[in-house]
Amino acid sequence: MLKNKLFGFFLALTATAQAATLETEAPPLLLPQPQQMEAAHTSARILTRYHYKVMPLDNAMSEQIFNRYLKSLDPEKLFFTQDDIDHFSSARTKLDDAIFNEDLKVPFAIFNLFERRMVDRISYARDLLKTGFDFNQKESYHYSRSKESWAQSENEIRDVWRKRTKNDWLLLKLAGKKDAAIRETLDKRYSKSLAHIYKNKSEDVFQIFMDSYAMSIEPHTNYLGPRASEGFDIAMKLSLQGIGAVLVEKNEYTTIRELVAGGPALLSGKLNIGDRIVGVGQGKDSVPTDVVGWRIDDTVDLIRGAKDTVVVLDILPANVSLDGKHKLISLVRDKINLEEQAVKKSIIQVKSGGATHQVGVISLPAFYMDFEARSKGDKDFRSATRDVSHVLEELKKDKVDSILIDLRNNGGGSLSEAIEMSGLFIDKGPVVQQRNANGEISVQSDTDSGVAWDGPLGVLINRSSASASEIFAAAMQDYGRAVIIGEPSFGKGTVQTVINLDEVSNNDKEKFGELKMTIAQFFRINGGTTQLRGVEPDINFPTATEEDDFGESSFDNALPWMKIDAADYKTAGNLSDLLPLLETRHDARVAKNKDFQYLVEDIAEFKTHRKTNLISLNLNERRKEREKRDAKEKLREKSADANTTETKHKARDDGLQASERSLEDEIAAEKSQKNAKDVLLDEAVHILGDEVDLIKVDSKLAANVLPAL
């Protein structure tokens, strides 16, 4: 017990000493590694020859890489000054030579200066905490600086940080915190930011620089280092090999946030949410390596491993102090299925035309597919289409009247999955067209006869629905098969492939990483493309996003919109008479729906604030703004109580960052958000209820909308 107490005291003392010395020490000098310089050259040879948008790596491209690299490092222009940019200006046209000559000293030198500037700025912010601020002054702060010029002097950038720090303090003050508590909270926050700087590695620099090169060609071309490549693979197949625990960093400790159902961690019964992992060992009798203060991704690398191998965890339980008793736990790694990111279903009942209809909702976060298992001939390989097909069978047994596919925030995934999933709702026919770099056009089709669901169908999208989501939604729209509801989608109309650089270079070990490279552009079967414009919904919902801020149109080097000949296809239905009727009912309903109108008001207010890009740093003014918001929320809550709706008073801003809240509060907030009323989903379901009602009473309309029935 005494040993554990001394160990806990030593850890606390070490952490304090590190925080005290970090601000005076320069971060470790990061240098390019030989394999990184080889990987850069190999990537350039591939990108300049085989990309859909062939772009030479020359002086002009070098300038684009230079600007994008700086933007990736300092997007809000909070760290560099104009003098810093000028200092490296001679490199603007030399980064092409740096890549070809396998000499990456300049991009690494830029990053090393960036780290030094981060230390300077954050240390200055910590110094400001000693004296506090005068909140009676009339001044304001530009909270978004992405479109500002670089600070012209050290005094100018310091003034930016003074206002930034003052705003951090003011947020906590408005939340009712006392000055001493505010000073302690912010000092810990800035100290933690400093600590993260000292954990950067050469691979982080190379990842950012190579991504800057790849994305200077076209927005969806990326470099994936070995670690990023592993993450991409996990996201596509929805599985990994490990212990089945979701981990977060809390106060320098890797902490268990969630235990995955069916995983070794949960099945062992020995681990709990909030437990801290202080050491990791490989093999049954191994001595765990101390991981306190490590980057969480480094700790995760130690915990993951091959199926059926043993990992030993040194655990500091959630319910003990830092000097409490540890426990050693051995777990056998297994395959973990990430069910939280898979297809989910629900059934929502809605009333329309005096009748109650059941709408089956299928939420699809991504078009995933386990390519490796499929290529090995595994008959049970995981895929989004298979999961959706299974869910459809269940919903049909539940006798639902309509199906809504929720693709909000679905960023895409497998192109083949988008095609196969389209086949669940249409008979044989083309789904998407592709144009390669040579201008050759091919048509990819659903070749399976029959459909899994031939009843009323809707697709719900938003601005974050991209790529494969847009292929599916566009196909359903072009075939007249589904009502498309929501916001205009992202506008990504390009196809990528992943190239393993180690395979290209015949490397025995993983050294170079991968390229995710654009090789084609896809087109709708009607000849148009989703590129730039996205999929335009049949029934539009209000949106808080602006085209210049988010989506394909926000990129300065996106491919242009274009049109080709339509494919040879036959529509599955005609919604032209149905859509005006649905729109009329939708407009009438949302005009009376207070929750929907509150959303419209909030979006309008958000857009106004974003355009002004100013926030007051005067305490009285900010209090009045908060009181006004509180009064509005209370009025809404009172109205909700009177009308028995589910609208609840919004929680006040406590001024804290997510990592500064307790794990219990963080999980509770996430749960509350998940359980909050989904106004847009609710309205989309009502629209499909209207469709069911309309076609039941009008046989001619039904024959147009669903001729197969």
Phi, psi and omega in degrees: 000318180297322179298318179295321179296316179295322179296316179296320179295319180297318179298314181297319181294319180296316180299319180294318181295319179298315180298325183285330185263340185302321188291343181257349182258138175287144177299156179303141179288123180262133184234149179292145178263152182307318182292333179289320180292324175293318180298321179297315180296315179298318178299317181297320180297322181285313184295325182280351182247324193242000179289150178302321178253089185294120181230122179292148174270091183230194183298322180295317178294324178303318179296320178295318179298316181303311182293320182289326178296315178297320179293323178293322181285315189226067186297330182261008178053050182257350188239308179284154168248172179299326177299321178296317180296317180297326182301326181256012185299331181294342181275353184307319184253017184241001181289335174296316178294323180300320181288311182294325182271003179054049179225096187257026182299322184294308179300327177289324177295322177297317180294319179298322176292321178302315178298319180297320179293323177299316178299317179301311186292315184289324176296322177297318178299320178295321178297323181297334182294337184293327184257339181079195188220158175262111184265011176268348179292151175264094177212161182226170187227129173281103188281343175241121185244012185299331181259005178280166174279161174298144177302135185276349182205168177294323179297322181293316181291329178292325178293324175300315181289328175299314181291322179297315180292321178299321179293320176302316180295317184296322178300317179290324179294318178295334179278002176095007180284147176277158185304318182297318180291323178296314181300318180293316181298312182290324178296320176294319180299311182290325177297319179295321178298319177297316182300322180295326180300320184284356179260358179296151182232167178304322182295331178292317179298312183296320178301313182294316182295314182291327175295325178296322176293308184300316183283348174285341175280312185193143192300335187252017172261129185221152168265135178240107174295171182309319182288317179295325179296320178296318179297320179296318180296318179297318181296327182283322184259357177055038176203158176206174178246119183185215184252348179081052177224134174270125187245147175225163176262126178226111176053050177075002180249136170284117190241141179283120181261330184203144174251125186282133180303132177083356181275159180304324182298315180286318183295333180293330183071010185255353183241149181225158175298133182098346176299144181252131180267113183255350178202151180224129178236156182251113180102154189304316185254022184284158174266120184298142173278131180294126182240013178295129181086357179288158167297143185294328180292329176291321178295317179300321179300323179288325184284321177290158179174181184295146178304141177075007174265162185257135173239138179251128181248130171267112189250133168257106187302155183297329187266015177238160179281179183299333180260017180285175183284132177275167172218142179262131182232129176257131179231145175264120182297150181213174175284129182248122176269129183271077186294334180298336182257012181259179179301139175228154181230157172205164177236127181240131178266134178226150177258133178207129179063029178084359180242157177257127181242148177257123178249121176275125181254125177247113179266125183237104183288334182197159175266078186272159175194134179276089183298321183297313180296322180294318182293334179275358179085016178292117183291340182254028181299147184279135175206151180298319182298317179297318180294318179295319179300318179296316180295322179299319179298320179294318181292326177294323176294331178279359176059048176287154181268337184206162179235134174243122176265114182267107181251019179297135179064016175273107184279002176115218184140232185282127176297318181297328178292321178298322180290312181295323180292325176301326180293345176288342187238352175230158173281188182309143176159166180294147180242321183207151175248148179235141175240122181271183185296337179273001180086004180283135184248131177235154180245128177252132191232161168276123185252359181270133178287151175083171181227157178273334178215122182246009180270189180303140187220142174225155177231125181257123183230162170220188185296338180269003174278118189223162169056249182301327176298321181288326176298313181295311182298319181295319179296316179296325179287315182294326178280354184067028188269333185217154172275123180266125188234143172128220180258159169302139186283183190300314181101026178266109182245038183237156182246133180244154170232157180254127180248121178279112183292332178289323177293320178298323184265004180058039177278138179284328182245161177287113181229320192265337183086204185223161171247130169260106194239136177288127183238350183199167174240136179259152182230151176292162179290344176275001177099341178280182178224155175276352182303129181071310187274337182070194175261124179272121182296155173287325176232117187272141172254157178296147182228141178268350184270146176252146182301327182282346184258330184209141182110174183301324182292349178277348179274138182279349182234028179291150176294149182284162172285143176207175185224144174234181179293148178290152175282168179272103181215160179241127183297151179266349180189168179232111184262007187300324179277333182284317189301317178299325179292318178294320180297317180298314179294319178300310181300317181293322183288313184290336177295333180260352183271106185296322179299319179293318180292326175298319179298316179299318179297315182297321179294317179298318179294319179299316181295323178296314179297320182294324179291322180287325177054034180228142175225133183289145175251017178264127186300314182296318180296318180290326177296318179296320178297317180294317179298323178295317178295317180299318180297320179295318180293320179294323178296319178295317180297318179296318179295322180295317179299321181291330183254007178053040172267178187262008181297132180239153178297130181289144178292142178291151175290120181269001178078358183267153170275160185304319183291345182270349177274158177294156180299323179297315180294321181296314180293321179296319179295320179294319179296319179296320180294320179295325183273355181295152180297130179263094186299318184288319177297319180301317180289322179299319178296321178295324178298318178290328173297321176298319180299313179301316181297316184294316184283342177286330183260354182229099184294326179293317178296318179299321181294328178284317184287316183229069183299334180294334180271000000 
